[in-house]
Amino acid sequence: MIPSQERNTNHDAIASIYDLKSPLERHDIVLECIDKLILKNIPEEAHIFDLGCGTGQVAQRLIKRGYQVTGLDSSEAMLNIARENAPNAEFILDDARYFKLPPTFHAVISTDVVLNYILSTEELENAFQNVYDALLENGIFAFELYLEELCESNWKNNESGGGVKDDNVWVDIWSYDQNIKIGRKDTTRFELINGNWQRLDRSFFLKAYSAAEVKIALEKVGFTEINIYDINRDLEVKKASETACIICHKPQI
């Protein structure tokens, strides 16, 4: 397990409101994509690795379908909630850039643009290598990603958002540096604790990769049959965000 100072632990601060911030139907949309592109091509009761599993919402949906699921996340607070949401899954506290697992899984998924939080192509390639090593031969890797070609116009709009609940109020403010292709989300949260409102501020950074950068990194570690789908246009998924789904395979040696 990687020490906390080397893991990205920013999401600990918003773990308890993560499911409030992200509507639960979004996870059903993710499962719809997974169903179309992966589940029909792996064995029944296959072992699936959920990289950046968050609060375990997707893991629990897969378990209900009869699959074995192991989830990994760098946020211990997220995993504490995931263990409640998906008690029959196995969860690992580690970082996508550093984890090491033997070839165990028929498929690896990464949803909710987790890999955009990796801010350099070198570290993204490291994550791809770790996934490759964890897959069985003929295994499938599928991940959701903001691609520069799809998202950059939206990021430039500096859109903001937020929400209000009985004991939580939060605001997200977006900005984008086109020169380095880094989006920044500044989150301010007010939480009612013992009758007093407490403030917390966190900044989250996401890298907009081009399709070419992603494909080159995947090929360098050995992935083949790389396909990139626009979730809205190519997969016809309603109410999806401006993301892509990238599918690739670990070949049989």
C-alpha positions in Angstrom: 0.0 0.0 0.0 1.3 3.5 -0.9 1.8 5.9 2.0 -0.9 8.6 2.1 1.6 11.4 1.3 2.2 9.7 -2.1 -1.5 8.9 -2.8 -4.0 11.4 -4.1 -6.1 11.8 -1.0 -8.0 15.0 -2.0 -11.3 13.1 -2.4 -11.3 12.2 1.4 -12.7 15.7 1.9 -15.8 15.2 -0.2 -16.3 11.4 0.3 -19.4 11.9 2.5 -21.1 14.0 -0.1 -19.8 12.3 -3.2 -23.1 10.4 -3.8 -25.0 13.6 -3.2 -22.9 15.5 -5.8 -23.2 12.7 -8.4 -26.7 11.6 -9.1 -27.1 7.8 -8.7 -28.6 7.4 -12.2 -25.2 8.4 -13.5 -23.9 5.0 -12.3 -26.7 3.3 -14.3 -25.5 5.2 -17.4 -22.0 3.9 -16.8 -23.3 0.4 -16.4 -25.2 0.8 -19.7 -21.9 1.5 -21.4 -20.1 -1.4 -19.7 -22.9 -3.7 -20.7 -22.7 -2.7 -24.4 -18.9 -2.9 -24.6 -17.6 -5.4 -22.1 -20.0 -7.7 -20.3 -21.0 -9.6 -23.4 -17.4 -10.4 -24.1 -16.3 -11.9 -20.7 -17.3 -15.0 -18.9 -20.3 -15.2 -16.5 -19.1 -14.6 -13.0 -15.9 -13.0 -14.4 -13.5 -11.1 -12.0 -13.7 -7.4 -12.7 -11.3 -4.8 -11.4 -12.8 -1.4 -10.7 -9.9 1.2 -10.8 -10.8 4.3 -8.9 -14.0 2.7 -7.5 -15.1 5.7 -5.4 -18.0 4.9 -3.2 -18.6 1.4 -4.8 -21.8 2.2 -6.7 -20.7 0.6 -9.9 -19.1 -2.3 -8.0 -22.4 -3.1 -6.3 -24.3 -3.0 -9.6 -21.8 -5.5 -11.1 -22.1 -7.8 -8.1 -25.8 -7.9 -8.5 -25.2 -9.1 -12.0 -23.2 -12.0 -10.6 -19.6 -10.8 -11.2 -16.7 -10.8 -8.8 -15.4 -7.3 -8.1 -12.3 -5.9 -6.6 -12.1 -2.1 -6.3 -9.1 0.2 -5.8 -9.2 3.8 -4.7 -6.6 6.3 -3.3 -9.2 7.7 -0.8 -9.6 5.8 2.4 -12.8 7.7 3.2 -14.3 6.8 -0.2 -13.5 3.1 0.5 -15.2 3.2 3.9 -18.4 4.2 2.1 -17.8 1.7 -0.7 -17.6 -1.2 1.8 -21.1 -0.2 3.0 -22.5 0.2 -0.5 -20.9 -3.0 -1.9 -20.2 -5.3 1.1 -19.5 -8.4 -1.1 -16.7 -6.7 -3.1 -13.0 -6.6 -2.1 -11.4 -3.2 -1.8 -7.8 -2.1 -1.9 -6.4 1.3 -0.7 -3.8 2.3 -3.3 -3.0 4.6 -6.2 -3.6 4.0 -9.9 0.0 5.1 -10.7 1.7 2.7 -8.3 -0.4 -0.4 -7.6 1.0 -3.9 -8.5 -1.3 -6.9 -8.8 -0.7 -10.3 -10.5 -2.7 -11.2 -13.7 -6.1 -12.0 -12.1 -8.8 -10.1 -13.9 -10.9 -10.7 -17.0 -11.7 -7.0 -17.3 -10.6 -3.7 -15.8 -12.9 -0.7 -15.7 -12.2 2.9 -14.7 -15.2 5.2 -14.6 -16.0 8.8 -13.6 -12.9 10.1 -15.4 -10.6 8.9 -12.7 -7.6 8.8 -15.0 -7.9 12.5 -15.8 -6.7 13.2 -12.3 -3.3 11.8 -13.4 -1.5 14.9 -14.7 1.4 13.6 -16.8 1.6 11.2 -19.7 4.4 9.4 -18.0 2.3 8.7 -14.9 -0.7 7.8 -17.1 1.5 5.3 -18.9 2.5 3.9 -15.5 -1.2 3.4 -14.7 -1.8 1.7 -18.0 1.2 -0.7 -17.3 -0.2 -1.6 -13.9 -3.6 -2.4 -15.5 -1.9 -4.5 -18.2 0.0 -6.5 -15.7 -3.2 -7.2 -13.7 -5.2 -8.5 -16.6 -5.4 -12.0 -17.8 -4.5 -12.7 -21.4 -7.4 -11.6 -23.7 -8.5 -9.3 -20.9 -10.4 -6.1 -21.6 -9.6 -2.6 -20.3 -12.3 0.0 -20.6 -12.1 3.5 -19.1 -14.0 6.8 -19.3 -12.0 9.8 -20.0 -12.3 13.5 -20.8 -10.5 13.9 -24.2 -9.2 17.2 -25.3 -11.1 17.0 -28.6 -14.5 16.5 -26.7 -14.3 18.5 -23.6 -12.0 21.5 -24.1 -14.8 23.8 -25.3 -16.8 23.1 -22.2 -13.9 23.5 -19.9 -13.2 26.9 -21.4 -16.6 28.1 -20.3 -15.5 28.0 -16.7 -18.8 26.5 -15.6 -19.7 26.4 -11.9 -22.1 24.3 -9.9 -23.1 23.3 -6.4 -25.8 21.9 -4.2 -27.7 22.4 -1.0 -28.8 19.7 1.5 -29.9 19.9 5.1 -26.4 19.6 6.5 -24.2 20.3 3.5 -23.7 23.2 1.1 -21.1 23.1 -1.6 -19.9 25.1 -4.6 -17.7 24.0 -7.5 -15.9 26.6 -9.6 -14.1 25.5 -12.8 -11.2 27.1 -14.6 -9.0 25.9 -17.5 -5.4 26.6 -18.5 -5.3 26.0 -22.2 -1.5 26.2 -22.4 -1.0 23.2 -20.1 -4.4 21.6 -20.8 -5.2 21.4 -17.0 -8.7 22.0 -15.7 -9.1 23.1 -12.1 -12.2 22.6 -9.9 -12.2 24.6 -6.7 -14.7 23.1 -4.2 -15.9 24.9 -1.1 -18.0 22.9 1.3 -19.9 23.9 4.4 -20.9 21.1 6.7 -23.2 21.4 9.7 -21.5 19.6 12.6 -22.8 19.8 16.2 -24.9 22.8 15.3 -22.0 24.8 13.7 -21.2 25.3 10.1 -17.6 24.3 9.2 -15.9 25.3 6.0 -13.5 23.2 3.9 -11.8 24.1 0.7 -10.1 21.7 -1.8 -8.8 22.1 -5.4 -8.9 19.3 -7.9 -6.9 19.2 -11.1 -7.6 17.2 -14.3 -5.6 16.8 -17.4 -7.2 16.9 -20.8 -5.4 14.3 -22.9 -5.7 14.0 -26.7 -6.9 10.8 -28.3 -3.4 10.4 -29.9 -1.6 10.7 -26.5 -3.8 8.1 -25.0 -3.5 5.7 -27.9 0.3 6.0 -27.9 0.6 5.4 -24.2 -1.7 2.3 -24.5 0.3 0.9 -27.4 3.6 1.4 -25.6 2.6 -1.0 -22.8 1.3 -3.6 -25.2 -2.5 -3.0 -25.5 -4.1 -3.8 -28.9 -7.5 -3.4 -30.6 -7.8 0.2 -29.2 -11.2 1.8 -29.9 -12.4 5.2 -28.8 -16.1 5.9 -28.5 -17.9 9.2 -28.0 -20.4 8.2 -25.3 -23.1 10.5 -26.6 -22.7 10.1 -30.3 -21.3 6.6 -30.8 -23.0 4.8 -27.8 -26.2 6.8 -27.9 -26.2 7.0 -24.1 -28.7 9.6 -22.9 -27.8 12.2 -20.3 -24.1 11.3 -20.5 -21.3 13.8 -20.1 -18.9 14.9 -22.8 -16.6 12.0 -22.3 -15.1 9.2 -24.3 -15.0 5.4 -23.5 -11.7 3.8 -24.6 -11.7 0.0 -25.0 -8.6 -2.1 -25.6 -7.3 -5.6 -25.1 -4.3 -7.5 -23.6 -3.4 -9.9 -26.3 -2.8 -13.6 -25.9 0.8 -14.4 -25.9 
